[in-house]
Amino acid sequence: MAFDKRKIANSFYLPKNSILRALASLMDFTGSESREFTEKILARSDADAMRADWEAVGADMWWAIAQHEKRLQKGKTK
C-alpha cells in the first residue's frame, strides 16, 4: 500500500512554535528534522489507530457478553 508519509504527517502535526519551525525548516538542508517529525507522527497515528481498533473489539465483546446474559436470564424465567 503506497502512501505519502509527508502528507499523512502534515495532517496530524500542528507545530507549537510555527515561526521557529518554519525558520528551522529553511535551514534544514538535509531534511533530517522533517524525517524525525514524520516518523514520530506516523508512530503516534499507528498507535492511535491500534488503540481505537482494540476499543472497538472490547466494546463488541462487552455487548456480546450482555446479550448472552440477557438470553440466560430469559431462559431462567421461562
LUMLUMDREN-2810 file (N, C-alpha, C; in Angstrom, 1 decimal):
<atoms>
<atom><aa>M</aa><ch>A</ch><at>N</at><xx>0.8</xx><yy>-1.2</yy><zz>0.0</zz></atom>
<atom><aa>M</aa><ch>A</ch><at>CA</at><xx>0.0</xx><yy>0.0</yy><zz>0.0</zz></atom>
<atom><aa>M</aa><ch>A</ch><at>C</at><xx>0.9</xx><yy>1.2</yy><zz>0.0</zz></atom>
<atom><aa>A</aa><ch>A</ch><at>N</at><xx>0.8</xx><yy>2.0</yy><zz>-1.0</zz></atom>
<atom><aa>A</aa><ch>A</ch><at>CA</at><xx>1.6</xx><yy>3.2</yy><zz>-1.2</zz></atom>
<atom><aa>A</aa><ch>A</ch><at>C</at><xx>0.9</xx><yy>4.4</yy><zz>-0.6</zz></atom>
<atom><aa>F</aa><ch>A</ch><at>N</at><xx>1.6</xx><yy>5.2</yy><zz>0.2</zz></atom>
<atom><aa>F</aa><ch>A</ch><at>CA</at><xx>1.1</xx><yy>6.4</yy><zz>0.8</zz></atom>
<atom><aa>F</aa><ch>A</ch><at>C</at><xx>2.2</xx><yy>7.4</yy><zz>0.9</zz></atom>
<atom><aa>D</aa><ch>A</ch><at>N</at><xx>1.8</xx><yy>8.6</yy><zz>1.0</zz></atom>
<atom><aa>D</aa><ch>A</ch><at>CA</at><xx>2.7</xx><yy>9.7</yy><zz>1.1</zz></atom>
<atom><aa>D</aa><ch>A</ch><at>C</at><xx>2.9</xx><yy>10.0</yy><zz>2.6</zz></atom>
<atom><aa>K</aa><ch>A</ch><at>N</at><xx>4.1</xx><yy>9.6</yy><zz>3.1</zz></atom>
<atom><aa>K</aa><ch>A</ch><at>CA</at><xx>4.4</xx><yy>9.8</yy><zz>4.6</zz></atom>
<atom><aa>K</aa><ch>A</ch><at>C</at><xx>4.3</xx><yy>11.3</yy><zz>5.0</zz></atom>
<atom><aa>R</aa><ch>A</ch><at>N</at><xx>4.8</xx><yy>12.1</yy><zz>4.1</zz></atom>
<atom><aa>R</aa><ch>A</ch><at>CA</at><xx>4.8</xx><yy>13.6</yy><zz>4.5</zz></atom>
<atom><aa>R</aa><ch>A</ch><at>C</at><xx>3.4</xx><yy>14.1</yy><zz>4.5</zz></atom>
<atom><aa>K</aa><ch>A</ch><at>N</at><xx>2.6</xx><yy>13.7</yy><zz>3.6</zz></atom>
<atom><aa>K</aa><ch>A</ch><at>CA</at><xx>1.2</xx><yy>14.2</yy><zz>3.6</zz></atom>
<atom><aa>K</aa><ch>A</ch><at>C</at><xx>0.4</xx><yy>13.7</yy><zz>4.9</zz></atom>
<atom><aa>I</aa><ch>A</ch><at>N</at><xx>0.6</xx><yy>12.5</yy><zz>5.3</zz></atom>
<atom><aa>I</aa><ch>A</ch><at>CA</at><xx>0.0</xx><yy>12.0</yy><zz>6.5</zz></atom>
<atom><aa>I</aa><ch>A</ch><at>C</at><xx>0.5</xx><yy>12.7</yy><zz>7.7</zz></atom>
<atom><aa>A</aa><ch>A</ch><at>N</at><xx>1.8</xx><yy>12.9</yy><zz>7.8</zz></atom>
<atom><aa>A</aa><ch>A</ch><at>CA</at><xx>2.4</xx><yy>13.5</yy><zz>8.9</zz></atom>
<atom><aa>A</aa><ch>A</ch><at>C</at><xx>1.9</xx><yy>15.0</yy><zz>9.0</zz></atom>
<atom><aa>N</aa><ch>A</ch><at>N</at><xx>1.9</xx><yy>15.7</yy><zz>7.9</zz></atom>
<atom><aa>N</aa><ch>A</ch><at>CA</at><xx>1.4</xx><yy>17.0</yy><zz>8.0</zz></atom>
<atom><aa>N</aa><ch>A</ch><at>C</at><xx>-0.1</xx><yy>17.2</yy><zz>8.4</zz></atom>
<atom><aa>S</aa><ch>A</ch><at>N</at><xx>-0.8</xx><yy>16.1</yy><zz>8.1</zz></atom>
<atom><aa>S</aa><ch>A</ch><at>CA</at><xx>-2.2</xx><yy>16.2</yy><zz>8.5</zz></atom>
<atom><aa>S</aa><ch>A</ch><at>C</at><xx>-2.4</xx><yy>16.0</yy><zz>10.0</zz></atom>
<atom><aa>F</aa><ch>A</ch><at>N</at><xx>-1.4</xx><yy>15.5</yy><zz>10.7</zz></atom>
<atom><aa>F</aa><ch>A</ch><at>CA</at><xx>-1.5</xx><yy>15.3</yy><zz>12.2</zz></atom>
<atom><aa>F</aa><ch>A</ch><at>C</at><xx>-0.7</xx><yy>16.3</yy><zz>13.0</zz></atom>
<atom><aa>Y</aa><ch>A</ch><at>N</at><xx>0.2</xx><yy>17.0</yy><zz>12.4</zz></atom>
<atom><aa>Y</aa><ch>A</ch><at>CA</at><xx>1.1</xx><yy>17.8</yy><zz>13.1</zz></atom>
<atom><aa>Y</aa><ch>A</ch><at>C</at><xx>0.7</xx><yy>19.3</yy><zz>13.1</zz></atom>
<atom><aa>L</aa><ch>A</ch><at>N</at><xx>0.5</xx><yy>19.8</yy><zz>14.3</zz></atom>
<atom><aa>L</aa><ch>A</ch><at>CA</at><xx>0.3</xx><yy>21.2</yy><zz>14.4</zz></atom>
<atom><aa>L</aa><ch>A</ch><at>C</at><xx>1.4</xx><yy>21.8</yy><zz>15.3</zz></atom>
<atom><aa>P</aa><ch>A</ch><at>N</at><xx>2.4</xx><yy>22.5</yy><zz>14.7</zz></atom>
<atom><aa>P</aa><ch>A</ch><at>CA</at><xx>3.5</xx><yy>22.9</yy><zz>15.5</zz></atom>
<atom><aa>P</aa><ch>A</ch><at>C</at><xx>3.2</xx><yy>23.9</yy><zz>16.6</zz></atom>
<atom><aa>K</aa><ch>A</ch><at>N</at><xx>3.9</xx><yy>23.9</yy><zz>17.7</zz></atom>
<atom><aa>K</aa><ch>A</ch><at>CA</at><xx>3.7</xx><yy>24.8</yy><zz>18.8</zz></atom>
<atom><aa>K</aa><ch>A</ch><at>C</at><xx>4.3</xx><yy>26.2</yy><zz>18.5</zz></atom>
<atom><aa>N</aa><ch>A</ch><at>N</at><xx>5.5</xx><yy>26.2</yy><zz>17.9</zz></atom>
<atom><aa>N</aa><ch>A</ch><at>CA</at><xx>6.2</xx><yy>27.4</yy><zz>17.5</zz></atom>
<atom><aa>N</aa><ch>A</ch><at>C</at><xx>6.3</xx><yy>27.4</yy><zz>16.0</zz></atom>
<atom><aa>S</aa><ch>A</ch><at>N</at><xx>5.2</xx><yy>27.8</yy><zz>15.3</zz></atom>
<atom><aa>S</aa><ch>A</ch><at>CA</at><xx>5.2</xx><yy>27.6</yy><zz>13.9</zz></atom>
<atom><aa>S</aa><ch>A</ch><at>C</at><xx>6.3</xx><yy>28.5</yy><zz>13.2</zz></atom>
<atom><aa>I</aa><ch>A</ch><at>N</at><xx>6.5</xx><yy>29.7</yy><zz>13.7</zz></atom>
<atom><aa>I</aa><ch>A</ch><at>CA</at><xx>7.5</xx><yy>30.6</yy><zz>13.1</zz></atom>
<atom><aa>I</aa><ch>A</ch><at>C</at><xx>8.9</xx><yy>30.0</yy><zz>13.3</zz></atom>
<atom><aa>L</aa><ch>A</ch><at>N</at><xx>9.2</xx><yy>29.5</yy><zz>14.5</zz></atom>
<atom><aa>L</aa><ch>A</ch><at>CA</at><xx>10.5</xx><yy>28.9</yy><zz>14.7</zz></atom>
<atom><aa>L</aa><ch>A</ch><at>C</at><xx>10.7</xx><yy>27.7</yy><zz>13.9</zz></atom>
<atom><aa>R</aa><ch>A</ch><at>N</at><xx>9.6</xx><yy>26.9</yy><zz>13.8</zz></atom>
<atom><aa>R</aa><ch>A</ch><at>CA</at><xx>9.7</xx><yy>25.7</yy><zz>12.9</zz></atom>
<atom><aa>R</aa><ch>A</ch><at>C</at><xx>9.9</xx><yy>26.0</yy><zz>11.5</zz></atom>
<atom><aa>A</aa><ch>A</ch><at>N</at><xx>9.3</xx><yy>27.1</yy><zz>11.0</zz></atom>
<atom><aa>A</aa><ch>A</ch><at>CA</at><xx>9.4</xx><yy>27.5</yy><zz>9.6</zz></atom>
<atom><aa>A</aa><ch>A</ch><at>C</at><xx>10.9</xx><yy>27.9</yy><zz>9.4</zz></atom>
<atom><aa>L</aa><ch>A</ch><at>N</at><xx>11.4</xx><yy>28.7</yy><zz>10.3</zz></atom>
<atom><aa>L</aa><ch>A</ch><at>CA</at><xx>12.8</xx><yy>29.1</yy><zz>10.1</zz></atom>
<atom><aa>L</aa><ch>A</ch><at>C</at><xx>13.8</xx><yy>27.9</yy><zz>10.2</zz></atom>
<atom><aa>A</aa><ch>A</ch><at>N</at><xx>13.5</xx><yy>27.0</yy><zz>11.1</zz></atom>
<atom><aa>A</aa><ch>A</ch><at>CA</at><xx>14.4</xx><yy>25.8</yy><zz>11.2</zz></atom>
<atom><aa>A</aa><ch>A</ch><at>C</at><xx>14.3</xx><yy>24.9</yy><zz>10.0</zz></atom>
<atom><aa>S</aa><ch>A</ch><at>N</at><xx>13.1</xx><yy>24.8</yy><zz>9.4</zz></atom>
<atom><aa>S</aa><ch>A</ch><at>CA</at><xx>12.9</xx><yy>24.0</yy><zz>8.2</zz></atom>
<atom><aa>S</aa><ch>A</ch><at>C</at><xx>13.7</xx><yy>24.6</yy><zz>7.0</zz></atom>
<atom><aa>L</aa><ch>A</ch><at>N</at><xx>13.8</xx><yy>26.0</yy><zz>7.0</zz></atom>
<atom><aa>L</aa><ch>A</ch><at>CA</at><xx>14.5</xx><yy>26.6</yy><zz>5.9</zz></atom>
<atom><aa>L</aa><ch>A</ch><at>C</at><xx>16.0</xx><yy>26.3</yy><zz>6.0</zz></atom>
<atom><aa>M</aa><ch>A</ch><at>N</at><xx>16.5</xx><yy>26.1</yy><zz>7.2</zz></atom>
<atom><aa>M</aa><ch>A</ch><at>CA</at><xx>17.9</xx><yy>25.9</yy><zz>7.4</zz></atom>
<atom><aa>M</aa><ch>A</ch><at>C</at><xx>18.2</xx><yy>24.4</yy><zz>7.4</zz></atom>
<atom><aa>D</aa><ch>A</ch><at>N</at><xx>17.2</xx><yy>23.5</yy><zz>7.3</zz></atom>
<atom><aa>D</aa><ch>A</ch><at>CA</at><xx>17.4</xx><yy>22.1</yy><zz>7.4</zz></atom>
<atom><aa>D</aa><ch>A</ch><at>C</at><xx>17.6</xx><yy>21.6</yy><zz>6.0</zz></atom>
<atom><aa>F</aa><ch>A</ch><at>N</at><xx>18.8</xx><yy>21.6</yy><zz>5.5</zz></atom>
<atom><aa>F</aa><ch>A</ch><at>CA</at><xx>19.1</xx><yy>21.3</yy><zz>4.1</zz></atom>
<atom><aa>F</aa><ch>A</ch><at>C</at><xx>19.1</xx><yy>19.8</yy><zz>3.9</zz></atom>
<atom><aa>T</aa><ch>A</ch><at>N</at><xx>19.4</xx><yy>19.0</yy><zz>4.9</zz></atom>
<atom><aa>T</aa><ch>A</ch><at>CA</at><xx>19.4</xx><yy>17.5</yy><zz>4.8</zz></atom>
<atom><aa>T</aa><ch>A</ch><at>C</at><xx>18.0</xx><yy>16.9</yy><zz>5.0</zz></atom>
<atom><aa>G</aa><ch>A</ch><at>N</at><xx>17.1</xx><yy>17.7</yy><zz>5.5</zz></atom>
<atom><aa>G</aa><ch>A</ch><at>CA</at><xx>15.7</xx><yy>17.1</yy><zz>5.7</zz></atom>
<atom><aa>G</aa><ch>A</ch><at>C</at><xx>15.6</xx><yy>16.2</yy><zz>7.0</zz></atom>
<atom><aa>S</aa><ch>A</ch><at>N</at><xx>16.6</xx><yy>16.2</yy><zz>7.8</zz></atom>
<atom><aa>S</aa><ch>A</ch><at>CA</at><xx>16.6</xx><yy>15.3</yy><zz>9.0</zz></atom>
<atom><aa>S</aa><ch>A</ch><at>C</at><xx>15.6</xx><yy>15.7</yy><zz>10.0</zz></atom>
<atom><aa>E</aa><ch>A</ch><at>N</at><xx>15.3</xx><yy>16.9</yy><zz>10.2</zz></atom>
<atom><aa>E</aa><ch>A</ch><at>CA</at><xx>14.3</xx><yy>17.3</yy><zz>11.2</zz></atom>
<atom><aa>E</aa><ch>A</ch><at>C</at><xx>12.9</xx><yy>16.9</yy><zz>10.7</zz></atom>
<atom><aa>S</aa><ch>A</ch><at>N</at><xx>12.7</xx><yy>17.1</yy><zz>9.4</zz></atom>
<atom><aa>S</aa><ch>A</ch><at>CA</at><xx>11.4</xx><yy>16.7</yy><zz>8.8</zz></atom>
<atom><aa>S</aa><ch>A</ch><at>C</at><xx>11.2</xx><yy>15.2</yy><zz>8.9</zz></atom>
<atom><aa>R</aa><ch>A</ch><at>N</at><xx>12.2</xx><yy>14.4</yy><zz>8.6</zz></atom>
<atom><aa>R</aa><ch>A</ch><at>CA</at><xx>12.1</xx><yy>13.0</yy><zz>8.7</zz></atom>
<atom><aa>R</aa><ch>A</ch><at>C</at><xx>11.8</xx><yy>12.5</yy><zz>10.2</zz></atom>
<atom><aa>E</aa><ch>A</ch><at>N</at><xx>12.4</xx><yy>13.2</yy><zz>11.1</zz></atom>
<atom><aa>E</aa><ch>A</ch><at>CA</at><xx>12.2</xx><yy>12.8</yy><zz>12.5</zz></atom>
<atom><aa>E</aa><ch>A</ch><at>C</at><xx>10.8</xx><yy>13.1</yy><zz>12.9</zz></atom>
<atom><aa>F</aa><ch>A</ch><at>N</at><xx>10.3</xx><yy>14.2</yy><zz>12.6</zz></atom>
<atom><aa>F</aa><ch>A</ch><at>CA</at><xx>8.9</xx><yy>14.5</yy><zz>12.9</zz></atom>
<atom><aa>F</aa><ch>A</ch><at>C</at><xx>7.9</xx><yy>13.6</yy><zz>12.2</zz></atom>
<atom><aa>T</aa><ch>A</ch><at>N</at><xx>8.2</xx><yy>13.3</yy><zz>11.0</zz></atom>
<atom><aa>T</aa><ch>A</ch><at>CA</at><xx>7.3</xx><yy>12.4</yy><zz>10.2</zz></atom>
<atom><aa>T</aa><ch>A</ch><at>C</at><xx>7.3</xx><yy>11.1</yy><zz>10.8</zz></atom>
<atom><aa>E</aa><ch>A</ch><at>N</at><xx>8.4</xx><yy>10.5</yy><zz>11.2</zz></atom>
<atom><aa>E</aa><ch>A</ch><at>CA</at><xx>8.4</xx><yy>9.2</yy><zz>11.9</zz></atom>
<atom><aa>E</aa><ch>A</ch><at>C</at><xx>7.7</xx><yy>9.2</yy><zz>13.2</zz></atom>
<atom><aa>K</aa><ch>A</ch><at>N</at><xx>7.9</xx><yy>10.2</yy><zz>14.0</zz></atom>
<atom><aa>K</aa><ch>A</ch><at>CA</at><xx>7.2</xx><yy>10.3</yy><zz>15.3</zz></atom>
<atom><aa>K</aa><ch>A</ch><at>C</at><xx>5.7</xx><yy>10.4</yy><zz>15.1</zz></atom>
<atom><aa>I</aa><ch>A</ch><at>N</at><xx>5.2</xx><yy>11.2</yy><zz>14.2</zz></atom>
<atom><aa>I</aa><ch>A</ch><at>CA</at><xx>3.8</xx><yy>11.3</yy><zz>13.9</zz></atom>
<atom><aa>I</aa><ch>A</ch><at>C</at><xx>3.2</xx><yy>10.1</yy><zz>13.4</zz></atom>
<atom><aa>L</aa><ch>A</ch><at>N</at><xx>3.9</xx><yy>9.4</yy><zz>12.5</zz></atom>
<atom><aa>L</aa><ch>A</ch><at>CA</at><xx>3.3</xx><yy>8.2</yy><zz>11.9</zz></atom>
<atom><aa>L</aa><ch>A</ch><at>C</at><xx>3.2</xx><yy>7.1</yy><zz>13.0</zz></atom>
<atom><aa>A</aa><ch>A</ch><at>N</at><xx>4.2</xx><yy>7.1</yy><zz>13.9</zz></atom>
<atom><aa>A</aa><ch>A</ch><at>CA</at><xx>4.2</xx><yy>6.1</yy><zz>15.0</zz></atom>
<atom><aa>A</aa><ch>A</ch><at>C</at><xx>3.0</xx><yy>6.4</yy><zz>15.9</zz></atom>
<atom><aa>R</aa><ch>A</ch><at>N</at><xx>2.8</xx><yy>7.7</yy><zz>16.2</zz></atom>
<atom><aa>R</aa><ch>A</ch><at>CA</at><xx>1.7</xx><yy>8.1</yy><zz>17.1</zz></atom>
<atom><aa>R</aa><ch>A</ch><at>C</at><xx>0.3</xx><yy>7.8</yy><zz>16.4</zz></atom>
<atom><aa>S</aa><ch>A</ch><at>N</at><xx>0.2</xx><yy>8.0</yy><zz>15.1</zz></atom>
<atom><aa>S</aa><ch>A</ch><at>CA</at><xx>-1.0</xx><yy>7.7</yy><zz>14.4</zz></atom>
<atom><aa>S</aa><ch>A</ch><at>C</at><xx>-1.3</xx><yy>6.3</yy><zz>14.4</zz></atom>
<atom><aa>D</aa><ch>A</ch><at>N</at><xx>-0.3</xx><yy>5.4</yy><zz>14.2</zz></atom>
<atom><aa>D</aa><ch>A</ch><at>CA</at><xx>-0.4</xx><yy>4.0</yy><zz>14.2</zz></atom>
<atom><aa>D</aa><ch>A</ch><at>C</at><xx>-0.9</xx><yy>3.5</yy><zz>15.6</zz></atom>
<atom><aa>A</aa><ch>A</ch><at>N</at><xx>-0.3</xx><yy>4.1</yy><zz>16.6</zz></atom>
<atom><aa>A</aa><ch>A</ch><at>CA</at><xx>-0.7</xx><yy>3.7</yy><zz>18.0</zz></atom>
<atom><aa>A</aa><ch>A</ch><at>C</at><xx>-2.2</xx><yy>4.1</yy><zz>18.2</zz></atom>
<atom><aa>D</aa><ch>A</ch><at>N</at><xx>-2.6</xx><yy>5.3</yy><zz>17.8</zz></atom>
<atom><aa>D</aa><ch>A</ch><at>CA</at><xx>-3.9</xx><yy>5.8</yy><zz>17.9</zz></atom>
<atom><aa>D</aa><ch>A</ch><at>C</at><xx>-4.9</xx><yy>4.8</yy><zz>17.2</zz></atom>
<atom><aa>A</aa><ch>A</ch><at>N</at><xx>-4.5</xx><yy>4.4</yy><zz>16.0</zz></atom>
<atom><aa>A</aa><ch>A</ch><at>CA</at><xx>-5.4</xx><yy>3.5</yy><zz>15.2</zz></atom>
<atom><aa>A</aa><ch>A</ch><at>C</at><xx>-5.5</xx><yy>2.2</yy><zz>15.9</zz></atom>
<atom><aa>M</aa><ch>A</ch><at>N</at><xx>-4.4</xx><yy>1.7</yy><zz>16.4</zz></atom>
<atom><aa>M</aa><ch>A</ch><at>CA</at><xx>-4.5</xx><yy>0.4</yy><zz>17.1</zz></atom>
<atom><aa>M</aa><ch>A</ch><at>C</at><xx>-5.3</xx><yy>0.5</yy><zz>18.4</zz></atom>
<atom><aa>R</aa><ch>A</ch><at>N</at><xx>-5.2</xx><yy>1.6</yy><zz>19.1</zz></atom>
<atom><aa>R</aa><ch>A</ch><at>CA</at><xx>-6.0</xx><yy>1.7</yy><zz>20.3</zz></atom>
<atom><aa>R</aa><ch>A</ch><at>C</at><xx>-7.5</xx><yy>1.8</yy><zz>20.0</zz></atom>
<atom><aa>A</aa><ch>A</ch><at>N</at><xx>-7.8</xx><yy>2.5</yy><zz>18.9</zz></atom>
<atom><aa>A</aa><ch>A</ch><at>CA</at><xx>-9.2</xx><yy>2.6</yy><zz>18.5</zz></atom>
<atom><aa>A</aa><ch>A</ch><at>C</at><xx>-9.8</xx><yy>1.3</yy><zz>18.1</zz></atom>
<atom><aa>D</aa><ch>A</ch><at>N</at><xx>-8.9</xx><yy>0.5</yy><zz>17.4</zz></atom>
<atom><aa>D</aa><ch>A</ch><at>CA</at><xx>-9.4</xx><yy>-0.9</yy><zz>17.0</zz></atom>
<atom><aa>D</aa><ch>A</ch><at>C</at><xx>-9.7</xx><yy>-1.7</yy><zz>18.2</zz></atom>
<atom><aa>W</aa><ch>A</ch><at>N</at><xx>-8.7</xx><yy>-1.7</yy><zz>19.2</zz></atom>
<atom><aa>W</aa><ch>A</ch><at>CA</at><xx>-8.9</xx><yy>-2.6</yy><zz>20.3</zz></atom>
<atom><aa>W</aa><ch>A</ch><at>C</at><xx>-10.1</xx><yy>-2.1</yy><zz>21.2</zz></atom>
<atom><aa>E</aa><ch>A</ch><at>N</at><xx>-10.3</xx><yy>-0.8</yy><zz>21.2</zz></atom>
<atom><aa>E</aa><ch>A</ch><at>CA</at><xx>-11.5</xx><yy>-0.3</yy><zz>21.9</zz></atom>
<atom><aa>E</aa><ch>A</ch><at>C</at><xx>-12.8</xx><yy>-0.8</yy><zz>21.3</zz></atom>
<atom><aa>A</aa><ch>A</ch><at>N</at><xx>-12.8</xx><yy>-0.8</yy><zz>20.0</zz></atom>
<atom><aa>A</aa><ch>A</ch><at>CA</at><xx>-14.0</xx><yy>-1.3</yy><zz>19.3</zz></atom>
<atom><aa>A</aa><ch>A</ch><at>C</at><xx>-14.2</xx><yy>-2.8</yy><zz>19.6</zz></atom>
<atom><aa>V</aa><ch>A</ch><at>N</at><xx>-13.1</xx><yy>-3.6</yy><zz>19.6</zz></atom>
<atom><aa>V</aa><ch>A</ch><at>CA</at><xx>-13.2</xx><yy>-5.0</yy><zz>19.9</zz></atom>
<atom><aa>V</aa><ch>A</ch><at>C</at><xx>-13.7</xx><yy>-5.2</yy><zz>21.3</zz></atom>
<atom><aa>G</aa><ch>A</ch><at>N</at><xx>-13.2</xx><yy>-4.4</yy><zz>22.2</zz></atom>
<atom><aa>G</aa><ch>A</ch><at>CA</at><xx>-13.6</xx><yy>-4.5</yy><zz>23.6</zz></atom>
<atom><aa>G</aa><ch>A</ch><at>C</at><xx>-15.1</xx><yy>-4.2</yy><zz>23.7</zz></atom>
<atom><aa>A</aa><ch>A</ch><at>N</at><xx>-15.6</xx><yy>-3.1</yy><zz>23.1</zz></atom>
<atom><aa>A</aa><ch>A</ch><at>CA</at><xx>-17.0</xx><yy>-2.8</yy><zz>23.1</zz></atom>
<atom><aa>A</aa><ch>A</ch><at>C</at><xx>-17.8</xx><yy>-3.9</yy><zz>22.5</zz></atom>
<atom><aa>D</aa><ch>A</ch><at>N</at><xx>-17.4</xx><yy>-4.5</yy><zz>21.4</zz></atom>
<atom><aa>D</aa><ch>A</ch><at>CA</at><xx>-18.1</xx><yy>-5.6</yy><zz>20.9</zz></atom>
<atom><aa>D</aa><ch>A</ch><at>C</at><xx>-18.2</xx><yy>-6.8</yy><zz>21.8</zz></atom>
<atom><aa>M</aa><ch>A</ch><at>N</at><xx>-17.1</xx><yy>-7.0</yy><zz>22.5</zz></atom>
<atom><aa>M</aa><ch>A</ch><at>CA</at><xx>-17.1</xx><yy>-8.2</yy><zz>23.5</zz></atom>
<atom><aa>M</aa><ch>A</ch><at>C</at><xx>-18.1</xx><yy>-7.9</yy><zz>24.6</zz></atom>
<atom><aa>W</aa><ch>A</ch><at>N</at><xx>-18.1</xx><yy>-6.6</yy><zz>25.2</zz></atom>
<atom><aa>W</aa><ch>A</ch><at>CA</at><xx>-19.0</xx><yy>-6.3</yy><zz>26.2</zz></atom>
<atom><aa>W</aa><ch>A</ch><at>C</at><xx>-20.4</xx><yy>-6.4</yy><zz>25.8</zz></atom>
<atom><aa>W</aa><ch>A</ch><at>N</at><xx>-20.7</xx><yy>-6.0</yy><zz>24.6</zz></atom>
<atom><aa>W</aa><ch>A</ch><at>CA</at><xx>-22.1</xx><yy>-6.1</yy><zz>24.0</zz></atom>
<atom><aa>W</aa><ch>A</ch><at>C</at><xx>-22.5</xx><yy>-7.6</yy><zz>23.9</zz></atom>
<atom><aa>A</aa><ch>A</ch><at>N</at><xx>-21.5</xx><yy>-8.5</yy><zz>23.4</zz></atom>
<atom><aa>A</aa><ch>A</ch><at>CA</at><xx>-21.8</xx><yy>-9.9</yy><zz>23.3</zz></atom>
<atom><aa>A</aa><ch>A</ch><at>C</at><xx>-22.1</xx><yy>-10.5</yy><zz>24.7</zz></atom>
<atom><aa>I</aa><ch>A</ch><at>N</at><xx>-21.3</xx><yy>-10.2</yy><zz>25.6</zz></atom>
<atom><aa>I</aa><ch>A</ch><at>CA</at><xx>-21.5</xx><yy>-10.7</yy><zz>27.0</zz></atom>
<atom><aa>I</aa><ch>A</ch><at>C</at><xx>-22.8</xx><yy>-10.3</yy><zz>27.5</zz></atom>
<atom><aa>A</aa><ch>A</ch><at>N</at><xx>-23.2</xx><yy>-9.0</yy><zz>27.3</zz></atom>
<atom><aa>A</aa><ch>A</ch><at>CA</at><xx>-24.5</xx><yy>-8.6</yy><zz>27.8</zz></atom>
<atom><aa>A</aa><ch>A</ch><at>C</at><xx>-25.7</xx><yy>-9.3</yy><zz>27.1</zz></atom>
<atom><aa>Q</aa><ch>A</ch><at>N</at><xx>-25.5</xx><yy>-9.5</yy><zz>25.8</zz></atom>
<atom><aa>Q</aa><ch>A</ch><at>CA</at><xx>-26.6</xx><yy>-10.3</yy><zz>25.1</zz></atom>
<atom><aa>Q</aa><ch>A</ch><at>C</at><xx>-26.7</xx><yy>-11.7</yy><zz>25.6</zz></atom>
<atom><aa>H</aa><ch>A</ch><at>N</at><xx>-25.5</xx><yy>-12.3</yy><zz>25.9</zz></atom>
<atom><aa>H</aa><ch>A</ch><at>CA</at><xx>-25.5</xx><yy>-13.7</yy><zz>26.4</zz></atom>
<atom><aa>H</aa><ch>A</ch><at>C</at><xx>-26.2</xx><yy>-13.7</yy><zz>27.8</zz></atom>
<atom><aa>E</aa><ch>A</ch><at>N</at><xx>-25.9</xx><yy>-12.8</yy><zz>28.6</zz></atom>
<atom><aa>E</aa><ch>A</ch><at>CA</at><xx>-26.5</xx><yy>-12.7</yy><zz>30.0</zz></atom>
<atom><aa>E</aa><ch>A</ch><at>C</at><xx>-28.0</xx><yy>-12.5</yy><zz>29.9</zz></atom>
<atom><aa>K</aa><ch>A</ch><at>N</at><xx>-28.5</xx><yy>-11.7</yy><zz>28.9</zz></atom>
<atom><aa>K</aa><ch>A</ch><at>CA</at><xx>-29.9</xx><yy>-11.5</yy><zz>28.7</zz></atom>
<atom><aa>K</aa><ch>A</ch><at>C</at><xx>-30.6</xx><yy>-12.8</yy><zz>28.3</zz></atom>
<atom><aa>R</aa><ch>A</ch><at>N</at><xx>-29.9</xx><yy>-13.5</yy><zz>27.4</zz></atom>
<atom><aa>R</aa><ch>A</ch><at>CA</at><xx>-30.5</xx><yy>-14.8</yy><zz>27.0</zz></atom>
<atom><aa>R</aa><ch>A</ch><at>C</at><xx>-30.6</xx><yy>-15.8</yy><zz>28.1</zz></atom>
<atom><aa>L</aa><ch>A</ch><at>N</at><xx>-29.5</xx><yy>-15.8</yy><zz>29.0</zz></atom>
<atom><aa>L</aa><ch>A</ch><at>CA</at><xx>-29.5</xx><yy>-16.7</yy><zz>30.1</zz></atom>
<atom><aa>L</aa><ch>A</ch><at>C</at><xx>-30.7</xx><yy>-16.3</yy><zz>31.1</zz></atom>
<atom><aa>Q</aa><ch>A</ch><at>N</at><xx>-30.9</xx><yy>-15.0</yy><zz>31.3</zz></atom>
<atom><aa>Q</aa><ch>A</ch><at>CA</at><xx>-32.0</xx><yy>-14.6</yy><zz>32.2</zz></atom>
<atom><aa>Q</aa><ch>A</ch><at>C</at><xx>-33.3</xx><yy>-14.9</yy><zz>31.6</zz></atom>
<atom><aa>K</aa><ch>A</ch><at>N</at><xx>-33.5</xx><yy>-14.8</yy><zz>30.3</zz></atom>
<atom><aa>K</aa><ch>A</ch><at>CA</at><xx>-34.8</xx><yy>-15.2</yy><zz>29.7</zz></atom>
<atom><aa>K</aa><ch>A</ch><at>C</at><xx>-35.0</xx><yy>-16.7</yy><zz>29.8</zz></atom>
<atom><aa>G</aa><ch>A</ch><at>N</at><xx>-34.0</xx><yy>-17.5</yy><zz>29.8</zz></atom>
<atom><aa>G</aa><ch>A</ch><at>CA</at><xx>-34.1</xx><yy>-18.9</yy><zz>29.9</zz></atom>
<atom><aa>G</aa><ch>A</ch><at>C</at><xx>-34.5</xx><yy>-19.4</yy><zz>31.3</zz></atom>
<atom><aa>K</aa><ch>A</ch><at>N</at><xx>-34.0</xx><yy>-18.6</yy><zz>32.3</zz></atom>
<atom><aa>K</aa><ch>A</ch><at>CA</at><xx>-34.3</xx><yy>-19.0</yy><zz>33.7</zz></atom>
<atom><aa>K</aa><ch>A</ch><at>C</at><xx>-35.8</xx><yy>-18.6</yy><zz>34.1</zz></atom>
<atom><aa>T</aa><ch>A</ch><at>N</at><xx>-36.3</xx><yy>-17.6</yy><zz>33.5</zz></atom>
<atom><aa>T</aa><ch>A</ch><at>CA</at><xx>-37.7</xx><yy>-17.1</yy><zz>33.8</zz></atom>
<atom><aa>T</aa><ch>A</ch><at>C</at><xx>-38.8</xx><yy>-18.0</yy><zz>33.2</zz></atom>
<atom><aa>K</aa><ch>A</ch><at>N</at><xx>-38.4</xx><yy>-18.7</yy><zz>32.1</zz></atom>
<atom><aa>K</aa><ch>A</ch><at>CA</at><xx>-39.5</xx><yy>-19.5</yy><zz>31.4</zz></atom>
<atom><aa>K</aa><ch>A</ch><at>C</at><xx>-39.7</xx><yy>-20.8</yy><zz>32.0</zz></atom>
</atoms>
